[in-house]
Amino acid sequence: MKTFTFSCVGIALILGVVGQAKAAFIPVDSETLIPFTWGIAYDGDATWSVGQFISTGWALYDTDFILTGSGGASNTGAKRGLAYDGLTDTVFAARRDATDAIYEVSLANTVVQQFNTGTSFNLNGVATDSTDGSLWLAYFDGVIENRTSTGGLISSFVGGGVGAGDWTGIVVDSFNNTLLVLGGVDELFEYDKSGSLIGQQALSLAGNNGLGVEYIADTGKLYVTSQDGVLTILQDAGRIGAVPEPSTLTLFALGGAGLVVFVRRRQQRRDHTAT
């Protein structure tokens, strides 16, 4: 039974290491984009969408951050937050004004649907959640909401932590199933989806006043726009995508080896009893 206990502990350790972790981002690169950039979203293929505070649409960049064109629908206001939805192949855009509206826009630049959040001059960030197709909204007053893609309120909480609030951007970490929220003075907060604080970190940004965020779980990279148009790219030193680190692989091997030994011993005992 001792061998079996060790295996369970090994597997539990694996789950602990692969599961939630505090954010630990370090800057690795930067790019100069158009001024007054805000929301940022990647389509998972080849295109970055970057909102501009004084524009009703957004700029399109390739993977080398070379400007290729523009997107968005007319008469929808400046986009404080942007989020690509891989489930619908559309972009959700947050508009901060008297309506604080969310627009779902097709890649053909037509409005699919929209809804008002019921607040005014408060909405700053939007993120899509691939686990259930819902949206996460971040408000300047510190509130974080989970809504259906059509606007129905699911849950909400006020983010905790030292200096929390004044949210400017939000993104879902699909690897750890957590929320990464930018606020305060270039401070990144990580919450679980019930609102519990996991960790926080002051970011070192190349630009002035971080605004929008995007996170690519496969690479462990965080992208942060800024008011002066400089994009900072940061690498999560604690976890690099969904590839387990060597320590995790070691735990897996130890747990698996213990389980194999346990199974073999049980089989030997059965064979001995049978004879």
Residue frames as qw, qx, qy, qz and C-alpha x, y, z in Angstrom:
[[0.000, 0.882, 0.471, 0.000, 0.00, 0.00, 0.00],
 [0.344, -0.703, 0.088, 0.617, 2.94, 2.36, 0.58],
 [0.344, -0.028, 0.587, 0.733, 3.86, 2.18, -3.11],
 [0.076, 0.663, 0.664, 0.338, 0.29, 3.04, -4.11],
 [0.236, -0.875, -0.274, 0.321, 0.27, 6.00, -1.72],
 [0.378, -0.456, 0.320, 0.739, 3.46, 7.32, -3.27],
 [0.254, 0.289, 0.680, 0.625, 1.92, 7.10, -6.73],
 [0.052, -0.831, -0.547, -0.086, -1.12, 9.08, -5.68],
 [0.326, -0.790, -0.023, 0.519, 1.11, 11.73, -4.13],
 [0.390, -0.175, 0.512, 0.745, 3.16, 11.87, -7.32],
 [0.140, 0.536, 0.673, 0.491, 0.07, 12.32, -9.48],
 [0.196, -0.885, -0.392, 0.156, -1.27, 14.94, -7.07],
 [0.386, -0.594, 0.180, 0.682, 2.01, 16.82, -7.30],
 [0.315, 0.166, 0.623, 0.696, 1.77, 16.73, -11.09],
 [0.008, -0.765, -0.590, -0.257, -1.68, 18.25, -10.99],
 [0.334, -0.838, -0.178, 0.393, -0.45, 20.91, -8.60],
 [0.395, -0.385, 0.359, 0.753, 2.48, 21.87, -10.80],
 [0.196, 0.288, 0.670, 0.656, 0.52, 21.88, -14.05],
 [0.091, -0.778, -0.622, -0.022, -2.40, 23.71, -12.44],
 [0.020, -0.978, -0.140, -0.154, -2.64, 27.25, -11.15],
 [0.684, -0.090, -0.105, 0.717, 0.49, 29.35, -10.74],
 [0.107, -0.844, -0.144, 0.505, 1.25, 32.94, -9.85],
 [0.566, 0.809, 0.058, 0.150, 2.03, 35.23, -12.75],
 [0.581, -0.580, 0.278, 0.498, 5.77, 35.73, -13.29],
 [0.638, 0.704, 0.238, 0.200, 6.24, 37.72, -16.48],
 [0.450, -0.541, 0.239, 0.669, 9.52, 39.19, -17.70],
 [0.462, 0.800, -0.041, -0.380, 9.87, 41.55, -20.72],
 [0.726, -0.085, 0.551, 0.402, 11.54, 39.96, -23.75],
 [0.338, 0.240, 0.517, 0.749, 10.69, 42.26, -26.67],
 [0.164, 0.652, 0.346, -0.654, 8.78, 45.35, -27.80],
 [0.355, 0.403, 0.604, 0.589, 7.21, 46.76, -30.96],
 [0.059, 0.327, 0.108, -0.937, 6.22, 50.29, -31.96],
 [0.208, 0.535, 0.795, 0.193, 2.61, 50.46, -33.17],
 [0.001, -0.656, -0.300, -0.693, 0.24, 53.33, -33.89],
 [0.004, 0.217, -0.476, 0.852, -0.22, 55.90, -31.07],
 [0.529, -0.115, 0.299, -0.786, -2.98, 55.57, -28.48],
 [0.527, 0.016, -0.815, -0.240, -3.32, 51.81, -28.81],
 [0.576, -0.319, 0.400, -0.637, -5.74, 50.09, -26.47],
 [0.882, -0.032, 0.392, -0.260, -7.43, 46.70, -26.91],
 [0.204, 0.535, -0.767, -0.289, -5.46, 43.89, -28.55],
 [0.857, 0.039, 0.419, -0.296, -6.53, 40.48, -29.84],
 [0.017, 0.421, -0.825, -0.377, -4.91, 37.64, -31.78],
 [0.798, 0.156, -0.123, -0.569, -6.94, 35.36, -34.04],
 [0.798, -0.255, 0.545, -0.041, -4.73, 32.33, -33.38],
 [0.828, 0.418, 0.310, 0.209, -3.61, 32.21, -36.97],
 [0.604, 0.213, 0.167, 0.750, -1.89, 35.21, -38.53],
 [0.032, 0.660, 0.217, 0.718, -3.63, 38.46, -37.59],
 [0.286, -0.333, -0.535, 0.722, -3.43, 40.87, -34.66],
 [0.064, -0.783, -0.417, -0.456, -6.22, 43.38, -34.09],
 [0.401, -0.206, -0.372, 0.812, -5.22, 46.51, -32.16],
 [0.027, -0.864, -0.501, -0.042, -7.75, 49.12, -31.08],
 [0.342, 0.215, -0.051, 0.913, -7.03, 52.82, -31.27],
 [0.083, -0.480, -0.583, 0.650, -8.52, 55.24, -28.77],
 [0.198, 0.501, -0.003, -0.843, -9.40, 57.89, -31.36],
 [0.273, 0.152, -0.730, -0.608, -10.69, 55.50, -34.03],
 [0.765, -0.022, 0.172, -0.621, -14.00, 53.68, -34.47],
 [0.940, 0.200, -0.256, -0.103, -12.26, 50.54, -35.71],
 [0.690, -0.583, 0.387, 0.186, -8.94, 48.82, -35.20],
 [0.293, 0.715, -0.582, -0.253, -5.67, 48.30, -36.99],
 [0.995, 0.038, 0.083, -0.046, -4.65, 44.90, -38.38],
 [0.041, -0.757, 0.647, 0.083, -1.08, 43.59, -38.08],
 [0.851, 0.200, -0.481, -0.061, 0.62, 40.41, -39.24],
 [0.875, -0.415, -0.183, 0.171, 2.66, 38.21, -36.90],
 [0.616, 0.088, -0.105, 0.776, 5.70, 40.47, -37.38],
 [0.112, -0.758, -0.380, 0.518, 3.54, 43.46, -36.34],
 [0.147, -0.054, 0.428, 0.890, 3.61, 45.01, -39.78],
 [0.411, 0.421, 0.333, -0.736, 0.47, 47.05, -40.45],
 [0.214, 0.108, 0.865, 0.441, -1.67, 45.32, -43.09],
 [0.187, -0.459, -0.568, -0.657, -5.02, 47.11, -42.96],
 [0.264, -0.152, 0.420, -0.855, -7.95, 47.98, -40.74],
 [0.267, -0.316, -0.900, -0.136, -11.01, 46.26, -39.33],
 [0.027, 0.346, 0.584, -0.734, -14.14, 46.98, -37.37],
 [0.119, 0.656, 0.688, 0.286, -17.57, 48.37, -38.15],
 [0.087, 0.373, 0.029, 0.923, -18.45, 52.02, -38.57],
 [0.441, -0.524, -0.060, -0.726, -20.41, 53.97, -35.95],
 [0.828, -0.343, -0.443, 0.034, -19.38, 51.63, -33.14],
 [0.388, -0.900, 0.157, -0.120, -17.07, 53.99, -31.24],
 [0.208, 0.676, -0.680, 0.196, -13.48, 53.68, -30.05],
 [0.903, -0.127, -0.402, -0.080, -12.49, 50.23, -28.86],
 [0.342, -0.735, 0.500, -0.305, -11.09, 50.06, -25.35],
 [0.552, -0.281, 0.782, -0.071, -11.08, 46.26, -25.37],
 [0.671, 0.379, -0.456, -0.445, -10.84, 43.61, -28.09],
 [0.520, -0.255, 0.804, -0.133, -11.13, 39.83, -27.93],
 [0.467, 0.248, -0.680, -0.507, -11.18, 37.21, -30.67],
 [0.744, -0.076, 0.505, -0.432, -13.67, 34.37, -30.28],
 [0.042, 0.320, -0.882, -0.344, -12.44, 31.17, -31.91],
 [0.339, 0.285, 0.872, -0.209, -15.81, 29.51, -31.36],
 [0.414, 0.758, 0.436, -0.253, -17.65, 32.00, -33.60],
 [0.569, 0.189, 0.323, 0.733, -14.73, 33.44, -35.62],
 [0.002, 0.886, 0.265, 0.382, -15.75, 36.95, -34.58],
 [0.368, 0.183, -0.384, 0.827, -14.26, 39.80, -32.59],
 [0.337, -0.796, -0.498, 0.064, -15.86, 41.22, -29.44],
 [0.330, 0.383, -0.095, 0.858, -15.17, 44.92, -28.95],
 [0.319, -0.654, -0.542, 0.420, -15.73, 47.00, -25.81],
 [0.166, 0.615, 0.190, 0.747, -16.83, 50.61, -26.29],
 [0.341, -0.447, -0.516, 0.646, -16.41, 52.98, -23.36],
 [0.059, -0.278, -0.167, -0.944, -18.86, 55.86, -23.53],
 [0.476, -0.148, 0.271, -0.823, -22.35, 56.67, -22.28],
 [0.874, 0.023, -0.217, -0.434, -23.56, 53.22, -23.40],
 [0.318, -0.495, 0.805, -0.081, -20.54, 51.06, -22.44],
 [0.882, 0.271, 0.036, -0.385, -21.60, 48.65, -25.18],
 [0.493, -0.286, 0.780, 0.258, -20.17, 45.36, -26.37],
 [0.655, 0.542, -0.200, -0.487, -20.18, 44.72, -30.13],
 [0.721, -0.077, 0.657, 0.206, -19.69, 41.37, -31.79],
 [0.380, 0.743, -0.268, -0.482, -18.15, 42.06, -35.21],
 [0.939, 0.232, 0.239, 0.090, -17.58, 39.59, -38.04],
 [0.567, -0.317, 0.394, 0.650, -14.26, 39.37, -39.87],
 [0.317, 0.516, 0.536, 0.587, -16.17, 40.93, -42.78],
 [0.134, -0.008, -0.195, 0.972, -16.57, 44.04, -40.55],
 [0.434, -0.438, -0.402, -0.677, -20.31, 43.80, -39.94],
 [0.318, -0.293, 0.593, -0.679, -22.00, 43.97, -36.55],
 [0.356, -0.139, -0.915, -0.132, -23.41, 40.56, -35.61],
 [0.475, -0.711, -0.505, -0.115, -25.04, 41.72, -32.39],
 [0.202, 0.410, -0.371, 0.808, -24.54, 44.16, -29.54],
 [0.519, -0.670, -0.530, -0.011, -25.63, 44.82, -25.97],
 [0.042, -0.750, 0.249, -0.611, -25.28, 47.59, -23.40],
 [0.505, 0.000, -0.751, 0.425, -23.76, 46.76, -20.02],
 [0.420, -0.780, -0.456, -0.087, -25.82, 49.26, -18.04],
 [0.512, -0.598, -0.071, 0.612, -22.85, 51.41, -17.02],
 [0.378, 0.912, 0.083, 0.136, -21.38, 54.62, -18.44],
 [0.271, 0.823, -0.410, 0.283, -17.75, 55.55, -19.12],
 [0.633, -0.548, 0.498, -0.224, -16.58, 52.58, -17.06],
 [0.958, 0.132, 0.252, 0.026, -16.06, 49.59, -19.38],
 [0.006, -0.813, 0.516, 0.271, -12.45, 49.02, -20.44],
 [0.004, -0.403, 0.895, 0.192, -11.76, 45.36, -21.17],
 [0.884, 0.111, 0.078, -0.447, -13.35, 42.27, -22.69],
 [0.058, -0.410, 0.903, 0.115, -12.10, 38.68, -22.93],
 [0.814, 0.053, -0.336, -0.471, -13.58, 35.54, -24.46],
 [0.497, -0.371, 0.745, -0.247, -13.69, 32.25, -22.57],
 [0.475, 0.274, -0.722, -0.422, -13.26, 29.21, -24.81],
 [0.033, -0.008, 0.958, -0.284, -14.45, 26.81, -22.09],
 [0.205, 0.522, 0.776, -0.289, -18.07, 27.95, -22.32],
 [0.249, 0.534, 0.503, 0.632, -18.26, 30.74, -24.91],
 [0.243, -0.882, -0.373, 0.151, -18.88, 33.41, -22.30],
 [0.337, 0.712, -0.098, 0.609, -17.32, 36.85, -21.91],
 [0.557, -0.512, -0.348, 0.553, -15.34, 38.47, -19.09],
 [0.156, 0.840, 0.151, 0.497, -15.64, 42.25, -18.74],
 [0.555, -0.271, -0.334, 0.712, -13.34, 44.54, -16.74],
 [0.032, -0.911, -0.303, -0.278, -14.48, 47.93, -15.47],
 [0.303, 0.572, -0.311, 0.696, -12.47, 50.91, -14.30],
 [0.498, -0.615, 0.195, -0.579, -14.26, 50.88, -10.94],
 [0.181, -0.430, 0.848, -0.252, -12.75, 47.46, -10.09],
 [0.792, 0.118, 0.430, -0.418, -15.67, 45.22, -11.03],
 [0.079, 0.282, -0.866, -0.404, -15.12, 42.08, -13.14],
 [0.733, 0.181, 0.286, -0.590, -18.15, 40.44, -14.73],
 [0.193, -0.048, 0.927, 0.317, -18.80, 37.13, -16.44],
 [0.564, 0.399, 0.163, -0.704, -21.58, 37.40, -19.03],
 [0.729, 0.328, 0.590, 0.115, -23.04, 35.26, -21.75],
 [0.399, 0.027, 0.455, 0.796, -22.00, 36.21, -25.26],
 [0.019, -0.630, -0.532, -0.565, -25.33, 38.03, -25.63],
 [0.052, -0.545, 0.173, -0.819, -25.00, 40.01, -22.40],
 [0.745, -0.537, -0.298, -0.262, -26.72, 37.96, -19.70],
 [0.129, -0.703, 0.567, -0.410, -25.01, 38.41, -16.34],
 [0.812, -0.043, -0.580, 0.044, -23.59, 35.15, -14.95],
 [0.688, -0.551, -0.278, 0.381, -21.50, 36.40, -12.02],
 [0.246, 0.826, -0.137, 0.489, -19.38, 39.31, -10.85],
 [0.718, -0.512, -0.236, 0.407, -16.79, 40.21, -8.24],
 [0.031, 0.975, -0.197, 0.094, -14.59, 43.11, -7.17],
 [0.815, 0.292, -0.367, 0.342, -10.96, 42.15, -7.63],
 [0.607, -0.788, 0.050, 0.093, -8.84, 42.11, -4.48],
 [0.794, 0.125, -0.008, 0.595, -5.14, 42.73, -3.99],
 [0.333, -0.622, -0.062, 0.706, -2.89, 45.67, -3.16],
 [0.031, 0.440, -0.314, -0.840, -3.68, 48.47, -5.60],
 [0.254, 0.305, 0.876, 0.273, -6.33, 46.43, -7.41],
 [0.260, 0.782, 0.458, -0.334, -8.84, 48.21, -9.62],
 [0.179, 0.763, -0.252, -0.568, -8.73, 50.83, -12.36],
 [0.711, 0.071, 0.663, 0.224, -8.87, 47.91, -14.78],
 [0.260, 0.644, -0.326, -0.641, -7.72, 48.62, -18.33],
 [0.571, 0.343, -0.650, -0.366, -7.54, 45.10, -19.80],
 [0.711, -0.211, 0.592, -0.317, -8.44, 41.47, -19.17],
 [0.575, 0.368, -0.659, -0.316, -7.65, 38.12, -20.78],
 [0.926, -0.245, 0.164, -0.235, -8.34, 34.46, -19.97],
 [0.022, -0.550, 0.833, 0.061, -5.33, 32.22, -19.35],
 [0.867, 0.086, -0.229, -0.434, -6.69, 29.09, -21.02],
 [0.560, 0.289, -0.745, 0.219, -3.79, 26.96, -19.74],
 [0.147, 0.006, -0.758, 0.636, -4.44, 27.57, -16.04],
 [0.236, -0.622, -0.691, -0.283, -8.12, 28.51, -16.47],
 [0.321, -0.582, -0.363, 0.653, -7.56, 31.82, -14.69],
 [0.232, 0.924, 0.257, 0.161, -8.02, 35.52, -15.39],
 [0.547, -0.114, -0.016, 0.829, -5.17, 37.95, -16.02],
 [0.021, 0.917, 0.388, 0.091, -6.27, 41.54, -15.37],
 [0.484, 0.209, -0.071, 0.847, -4.27, 44.72, -15.93],
 [0.240, -0.886, -0.322, -0.233, -4.84, 47.66, -13.64],
 [0.572, -0.714, -0.029, 0.403, -3.39, 49.97, -11.02],
 [0.096, 0.866, -0.391, -0.296, -0.02, 51.30, -12.15],
 [0.580, 0.475, -0.639, -0.173, 0.92, 48.65, -14.74],
 [0.359, -0.283, 0.818, -0.349, 0.10, 45.90, -12.25],
 [0.581, 0.043, -0.688, -0.433, -1.05, 42.46, -13.39],
 [0.533, -0.215, 0.602, -0.554, -3.45, 40.52, -11.18],
 [0.392, 0.058, -0.870, -0.292, -4.30, 36.84, -11.54],
 [0.569, -0.107, 0.440, -0.686, -7.64, 35.53, -10.24],
 [0.153, 0.164, 0.967, 0.124, -9.45, 32.25, -10.39],
 [0.153, -0.348, -0.570, -0.729, -12.88, 32.48, -11.96],
 [0.408, -0.677, -0.610, 0.055, -14.62, 32.76, -8.60],
 [0.032, -0.928, -0.004, -0.371, -12.67, 35.94, -7.88],
 [0.758, -0.600, 0.079, 0.243, -9.97, 34.64, -5.50],
 [0.190, 0.895, -0.399, -0.052, -6.62, 36.36, -5.91],
 [0.973, 0.043, -0.038, 0.225, -3.84, 33.97, -6.98],
 [0.629, -0.274, 0.068, 0.724, -1.04, 36.49, -7.39],
 [0.250, 0.958, 0.132, -0.043, -0.06, 39.92, -8.63],
 [0.708, -0.109, 0.205, 0.667, 2.99, 41.42, -10.26],
 [0.090, 0.859, -0.062, -0.501, 4.25, 44.87, -11.21],
 [0.804, 0.428, 0.301, 0.281, 5.05, 44.74, -14.92],
 [0.308, -0.554, 0.295, 0.715, 8.10, 46.33, -16.47],
 [0.584, 0.672, 0.454, 0.033, 6.74, 47.84, -19.68],
 [0.487, 0.052, 0.298, 0.820, 8.54, 49.51, -22.57],
 [0.013, -0.587, -0.419, -0.693, 5.57, 51.80, -23.15],
 [0.058, -0.110, 0.402, -0.907, 3.91, 54.45, -21.04],
 [0.544, 0.060, 0.372, -0.750, 0.71, 53.45, -19.22],
 [0.032, 0.007, 0.975, 0.221, -0.26, 49.85, -20.05],
 [0.520, 0.112, 0.023, -0.847, -3.76, 49.51, -21.48],
 [0.886, 0.129, -0.129, -0.425, -4.77, 46.33, -23.35],
 [0.353, -0.449, 0.820, -0.023, -3.64, 42.72, -22.83],
 [0.882, 0.230, -0.267, -0.312, -3.56, 39.48, -24.81],
 [0.457, -0.501, 0.732, -0.068, -2.10, 36.17, -23.64],
 [0.741, 0.337, -0.507, -0.282, -1.04, 33.25, -25.84],
 [0.804, -0.437, 0.347, -0.206, -1.11, 30.14, -23.68],
 [0.953, 0.265, -0.013, 0.147, 0.81, 27.99, -26.19],
 [0.579, 0.517, -0.259, 0.575, 3.88, 30.20, -25.88],
 [0.552, -0.560, -0.409, 0.463, 3.36, 31.67, -22.42],
 [0.314, 0.097, 0.075, 0.941, 3.65, 35.21, -23.80],
 [0.012, -0.781, -0.514, 0.355, 1.74, 38.27, -22.66],
 [0.325, 0.373, 0.309, 0.812, 1.23, 41.27, -24.97],
 [0.173, -0.726, -0.452, 0.487, 0.54, 44.68, -23.42],
 [0.316, 0.675, 0.283, 0.604, -0.34, 47.82, -25.40],
 [0.364, -0.448, -0.313, 0.754, 0.33, 51.32, -24.10],
 [0.165, 0.870, 0.301, -0.354, -0.84, 54.87, -24.49],
 [0.002, 0.760, -0.389, -0.521, 2.22, 55.89, -26.51],
 [0.784, 0.493, -0.209, -0.314, 1.79, 53.02, -28.98],
 [0.180, 0.521, -0.831, 0.077, 4.60, 50.78, -27.73],
 [0.922, -0.151, -0.204, -0.293, 3.72, 47.10, -27.39],
 [0.188, -0.582, 0.759, -0.222, 5.59, 45.16, -24.70],
 [0.860, 0.045, -0.466, -0.202, 5.97, 41.39, -25.06],
 [0.353, -0.574, 0.633, -0.381, 6.55, 39.48, -21.84],
 [0.631, 0.109, -0.763, -0.088, 7.36, 35.83, -21.20],
 [0.759, -0.537, 0.095, -0.356, 5.92, 33.92, -18.26],
 [0.197, 0.559, -0.782, 0.196, 8.98, 32.49, -16.56],
 [0.509, -0.202, 0.698, -0.461, 6.85, 30.26, -14.38],
 [0.680, 0.268, 0.680, -0.064, 5.12, 28.39, -17.17],
 [0.082, 0.413, -0.541, -0.728, 5.84, 28.24, -20.87],
 [0.584, 0.085, -0.517, -0.620, 2.67, 27.19, -22.66],
 [0.892, -0.206, 0.069, -0.396, 1.22, 23.76, -22.06],
 [0.754, 0.329, -0.537, 0.186, 4.58, 21.96, -22.12],
 [0.758, -0.647, -0.073, 0.044, 5.48, 20.58, -18.67],
 [0.061, 0.843, -0.515, 0.145, 8.82, 21.69, -17.30],
 [0.521, 0.312, -0.782, 0.139, 11.51, 19.08, -16.46],
 [0.160, -0.177, 0.739, -0.630, 10.52, 19.04, -12.79],
 [0.727, 0.118, 0.176, -0.653, 6.96, 18.20, -13.80],
 [0.772, 0.324, -0.503, -0.215, 8.13, 15.42, -16.08],
 [0.231, 0.315, -0.838, 0.381, 10.23, 14.01, -13.25],
 [0.447, -0.049, 0.577, -0.682, 7.23, 13.94, -10.94],
 [0.808, 0.249, -0.127, -0.519, 5.21, 12.26, -13.66],
 [0.612, 0.362, -0.703, 0.013, 7.89, 9.62, -14.13],
 [0.002, 0.230, -0.812, 0.536, 8.18, 8.96, -10.39],
 [0.610, 0.061, 0.385, -0.690, 4.43, 8.73, -9.93],
 [0.809, 0.319, -0.300, -0.392, 4.04, 6.49, -12.97],
 [0.440, 0.363, -0.804, 0.169, 6.93, 4.25, -11.90],
 [0.243, -0.152, 0.739, -0.610, 5.43, 3.85, -8.46],
 [0.749, 0.174, 0.161, -0.618, 2.10, 2.88, -9.93],
 [0.720, 0.373, -0.555, -0.187, 3.73, 0.29, -12.20],
 [0.179, 0.298, -0.857, 0.380, 5.56, -1.25, -9.22],
 [0.488, -0.025, 0.540, -0.686, 2.32, -1.40, -7.28],
 [0.817, 0.272, -0.117, -0.495, 0.48, -3.16, -10.13],
 [0.586, 0.391, -0.709, 0.018, 3.30, -5.66, -10.59],
 [0.041, -0.239, 0.821, -0.517, 3.42, -6.51, -6.89],
 [0.662, 0.082, 0.359, -0.653, -0.31, -7.05, -6.78],
 [0.798, 0.355, -0.358, -0.330, -0.07, -9.32, -9.81],
 [0.363, 0.379, -0.819, 0.233, 2.76, -11.32, -8.20],
 [0.332, -0.126, 0.698, -0.621, 0.72, -11.78, -5.05],
 [0.792, 0.216, 0.081, -0.566, -2.23, -13.06, -7.09],
 [0.701, 0.402, -0.578, -0.114, -0.01, -15.49, -8.96],
 [0.110, 0.320, -0.841, 0.423, 1.51, -16.73, -5.69],
 [0.547, -0.005, 0.517, -0.659, -1.95, -17.23, -4.17],
 [0.810, 0.307, -0.176, -0.468, -3.15, -19.10, -7.22],
 [0.609, 0.362, -0.703, 0.059, -0.25, -21.60, -7.02]]
